[in-house]
Amino acid sequence: RLRTNLEINGVPPFWEDQLFANEGEVVKFQIGEVIFEGINPCQRCIVPTRNSLTGESYANFQKTFTEKRRETLPNWVNSSRFNHFYRLSINTKIPASEAGKILRLGDEIKLL
């Protein structure tokens, strides 16, 4: 229900938290032939807090999520990027130079 566009397999929990740095900085990483720029931890929307069939809110979902995210945030994460802890996954940019390149299932990821 968090609907990420791209998922990385075979990495430890919260591995993606290394893909952002200080405000105004990007973290470059590459998947296959495509270079990405990690921007910031992604603020989540209201969708996960609701039942997908009825639209009813799950009681305390956001509060529980926020508490658990704060409790499990790795100590090496730049916590200054969390003005609140209802954030999970990473917002990215793809430079114009990467237009037309193709991602393939199984492509390796590496930090640049």
N, C-alpha and C positions, 0 to 999 in steps of 0.2 A: 504493500500500500504506500510505500514511500516513493515509488516510481522513478528510480534513477535511470538515466539514459544509457549508462555504460557501467557494467559491473566488472570488478577485477577479482579473479578467482585465485585461491592458493596463497593468500596473504593473511597475516594475523588481524584480529579485530582492530578497527580504527587506524589501520595502516594508512588510509587515505589522508589522515590528519597531517601527514608530513608534506602534503601537496599544496600548502599555503604557508605564507610567511607574514611579515609585518604588513600593515596597511600600506598600499601603494606599491608593494613589491609583488612579483610573480615568481612562481616556482615552475621552471620548465621541466617537462617530462615527455617521454616519447613512448608511443605505443605503435609497434610495427614501424612504419615509415612516417607516421604522423606526429608532429610536435604539438603539445598542448601547453597552456599556461594556466597553472592553478592560481586562483584569485582569493577565495575566502571560503570558510565553511558555510554551507547552504542553509538558509532559514527555511524551515519546513512550513507547509501550508496547512490548511484546515482539513484536507482530505483524509489523512490517516486517523483523525480523531472521530470519524463518523463511520457507521455501518454502511457498507457499500450498497446494500439492498434497500434499507429503510431510510437512510440519511440521519438516523438517530445518533446523537453524540455518545461516545463511550465515556462514562463517568471518570473524571480525573486522568484521562489519557495524557494530555499535555503536561500536567503537573508531574505524573509518574515518569514520563519520558524525560523531562527536564531534570528531575532529581537523579535518575539513573545515569544520564549523560554526564552530569556534573561529577557524580561519584566515580565513574569509570573513565573519565578523561585521563589519558596517559600523562604522566608528569613531564614528558618532553614536548608536549603540545603547547604552542603559542596561545595561551588562554586569553591573552588580551584581545583576540579576535572574536571572543564570545561575549557580546553584551548581554546575551541570554543563552541558555543551553538547549533551546528548542532548535538545534542545528545538527544536521547530519548529512554527510557527503560533501562534495566540493563543487563550487562554481568554477567554470573554466572558460578560457577563450582559445580559439584556434587562429593562429596568425594567417593572414591572407596567403602567405607563401605555401601553406599546406592545402590550399584548394585543389580538389580533384584527386587527392590521395585517398586510398581506400584502407579501412580497418578490416581485419579479418579475424574470425574466431581463432583464438589461440595465439594471437600476436603477443610478443613479450613486451613488458613495460619496464622502463628504466628511467631513473632520475638523471637529469642532465646538469 
